[in-house]
């Protein structure tokens, strides 16, 4: 297979006071443009969430509820009355309580059926699953059956089979089980411990600068101290004054 490269973009969604997400509870949105042999092959979309107690009401309010898609994941994998995640998730989250959840891996037709999807998953885990991550979740909803799928995707949905949603999801789950993942009963998710997918992790996490819409300059990606007041906030984003002079 040609050389795989993923161009990452990470956005911080929470409003945590600690500027460095490596030392804070946080939720990060991850987007990756997949390149194979110098050609664009598709996209991968995921999120990274770390909380000491991810099933708690505090974690829901401050992290999961930052984005509707992430909120829906919480609702599906958690018994909200008991504030406890469905089994066997708690066993994965002890002692590492972070979750890496993959929304989708979408490939153009010419790059399918070559093992590239599994390679993308392993590279995602290598790059994004730092030692705080104890569980990897993968949404098994087929792209063509996602809400507004044909509006949100282009090449990624071309020539995909148009069977019933249940039939296509079952086929995907069987495929993902070959990657070393198991089903989370009663949900659309597959799951695995990070080490089951990739035994080597990135020691230089994160693999790219993290944009923070609340405290990061959109021009230079540098941290903005709001107490100093040396910044400008507009419809175009947040900027150091020096970056727009």
Secondary structure, DSSP 8 states (H G I E B T S, - for coil): ---EEEEEEEEE-S--S-S-GGGS-EEEEEEEEEEETTEEEEEEEEEEEE-TTTTSHHHHHHTGGGSHHHHHHHHHHEETTTTEE-TTHHHHTSS--EEEEEEEEEE-GGGSSSSHHHHHHHHHHHHH--TTEEEEEEE---GGGSTTHHHH-SGGGTT---S-HHHHHHHHHHHHHTTT-EE-TTSSEEEE-HHHH-S---TT-SSS-EEETTTB-TTT--B--TTTT-EEEETTEEEEHHHH-
